[in-house]
Amino acid sequence: MKILLKSATIIDEASKHHLKKRDVLLENGKISRIAAKIPSSEKVKEVSLKNLHISQGWFDSSVSFGEPGFEERENVENGLKTAAYSGFTSVAVNANSFPVTDSKGHIKFLKSKGEGNAVNLYPIGALTSGSKGVDLAELYDMQNEGAVAFYDYKNPISNANLLKIALQYTQNFDGLVQSFPFDKSVAKNGVVNEEENSTKLGLKGIPALSEELQVIRDLYLLEYTGGKLHIPTISTKKSVELIRAAKKKGLNVSCSVSIFNIILTDDVLEEFDTNFKLLPPLRTNEDTKALIKGLKDGTIDAITSDHNPIDIEHKNVEFDHAFFGSIGLESCFGAINSVLGVEDSVKKLTGLKDEFKIASETIEEGNTASITLFNPDDHWVFSEENILSTSKNAALLGQKLKGKAYGIYSNNQLILNK
């Protein structure tokens, strides 16, 4: 079927049509024509939406879907549907399933669950067997099967020599190593940011130092070994400064930030709402400002929803005992766009594609169509009725957001919000 997108403002710096309002004809998964006006016909499905904007398809570098093992939290089918309605054409799925995604067979399983979907599913393989931090997993075999990176989700690599070997070994096949910036020996049993609020509330603190020590160590290792390192979900001002300096040195390092750490601070904790129990924890206003600056100057490569569904049994409990994590796909664009504006938001939602070896399809005639459709000026409040995930643990509930995704066109499929 031919799809005609009417009067769409194109946000794509790599395209000659950037910031121009155009009709875009999609045919057999390709962009067949872009013009100021394209006549419609009976054989064409016309899509005319209020204040329609389009961009290259968005990519989320960190989502968790539960399957296999935790389907009560989310399964792949519903997770990919949520991603599509939220504007994402590609997602990298973490290895925190049961069993952990640490072998060629597990990668093959995840890929099979995503087959035929509009959203491209890219598996992340565990860096170590069982994500236990002891022995390297089958990295080469997993990459050959389709793994785009290696990461023990939210589990830091405490053994520096193990990370050193991983960075050296993966250079043989251009693999991407991720290292969670968290020193457990410093963080101990902390549950929130260690600062004034943690003292007031009587909650055990996670010092900024626990993140920054690990970032310093990992950057030194990278400088020693070479290779490619991605540091996911940084949260402190000092981490931004350290990575900025490393990039100026020429180190092959990238990083991301969770949407929660640029929207919220630890001031929200006074209600003891476990939806705000996140890892990394919500930090201070000073940290948030530094993260936003890092996004704008290119130090931070991308924003992730860090979508992590948790069932009610592990969230609706005392704060100390609740699991870390929040869903984030549904609110991600509206939150980012509220802070950065449309062009920077799109840039940070399409960042990291090169690092994860995902094709960037410019909006030009003849190219494969991987497109996100959205309205950047739609003001709304994120409420429970907007949650598409199976789990309801949403840190951004009640937040005023700006901008909402209409859906996507990807893999020759048009998926629009109802």
Residue, then its C-alpha position, 0 to 999 in steps of 0.5 A: m500500500k502507498i502511504l501519503l504523509k501530508s504537510a509534514t515538517i521534516i526534522d532531519e539535519a542530514s536531509k536537504h528538506h530539513l525544517k521544510k513542510r513537505d508531502v512524503l509518499l511512501e511505497n513498499g518500505k521506501i520513500s518514493r517522492i518528497a514534494a511541496k504538494i503530491p496529489s492523492s488518489e484512491k490507491v493511496k492511504e492519506v495520513s493528515l495529522k495536526n502539526l505533523h512532524i517527521s524525523q528519522g526513526w528514534f532509537d532507544s539504547s536501553v529497554s527491558f521487556g522481561e521475556p523470557g522469565f518475567e513476562e508478568r512485567e512485560n513481554v516482547e510483543n507488548g513491549l514492541k507495541t509500546a515502543a511503536y506507539s511511543g515513536f521508536t523504530s528501533v530498541a536495544v533490549n537488555a539482557n536482564s531476563f531469566p535466563v540471562t541473555d548470555s549465549k548465541g541461543h538466547i540472542k536467537f530467541l530474542k531476535s525470533k520474538g521480534e521478527g515481522n514487527a515494525v520496530n526493530l529489536y536489537p538484542i544486547g548480550a550479557l558481558t559476563s556469564g549470568s551477568k555475575g561478573v566472573d567470566l566473560a560470556e560468549l561475546y563473539d558468538m553472540q555478536n555473530e548472531g546479532a548482539v549489538a553490544f555487551y552489558d550486564y544491565k545495572n550490574p557493575i564490573s567490579n573486577a577491573n582486569l575482567l573489563k580490561i580483557a573484555l575491551q581488548y578481546t572485543q577489538n577483534f570483532d569491533g564489539l561494543v562494551q558497556s560498563f555500568p558506572f556504579d561502585k558497589s563498595v562505595a554505594k553499599n546498601g544505598v537506595v537514593n542519592e546521598e545528600e541533604n534529602s537522604t539525611k532528612l528522610g532517613l534513607k541510605g544514600i548512594p554517593a555521587l562518588s560511587e559513580e564517578l570512581q567507576v567512570i574514572r577507572d573505566l576511562y583509564l582502562l579504555e585509554y590503556t586498552g583501546g576498544k569501544l566503551h559505552i557508559p550507560t545512564i550517567s547521573t552526576k556533574k563530575s561524570v559529565e566533566l570526566i567524559r567530556a575530557a576523555k572525548k577531547k583526548g580522543l578516547n572512543v567512549s560514548c554515554s547516555v543519560s536516563i530521561f528521569n535524571i534530566i526531568l526529576t531531582d531527589d526533591v521528589l522523594e519526600e512522598f516515599d513513592t517507590n516509583f522514584k526508586l531508580l538506579p542511578p538515583l535521582r540527583t541534585n538540581e546542579d547535576t541535572k543542569a550539568l546533564i542538560k548542558g552535556l546533552k547540548d554540547g554533545t558530551i552525552d550522545a543520547i537519551t534513553s527511556d531506560h524502560n524497566p517494567i517492575d511488577i506491583e509485588h516488587k514496587n508496592v512495598e517499603f522503599d528499602h525493599a522495592f526494586f529499582g526501575s521505572i517504565g519510560l517509553e510512553s513519556c520519553f519524547g514529551a519529557i525530552n522535548s519539554v527540556l531540549g526543544v524539537e531539534d535537539s530532542v530528535k538528535k538525542l533520540t537518534g544518537l548512538k545509532d552508529e555505535f550500535k551499528i544501526a543504519s541511519e536512514t535520511i529522509e530523502e527520495g529512494n531511501t528506506a523509510s524508517i520514520t517517526l511521526f510526532n507533534p512537538d507542540d502537544h501539551w499534555v499530562f502523563s497519566e495512568e491512561n497513557i501507560l501502554s506497558t503491562s507494568k505501571n511503575a512510572a516515575l513521570l506520572g503527573q508530569k506536564l509534558k510537551g510533544k507526543a508521538y503519533g507513531i512510526y512507519s518502519n519495515n513497510q508498516l504504518i503504526l499509529n496511536k488510536 
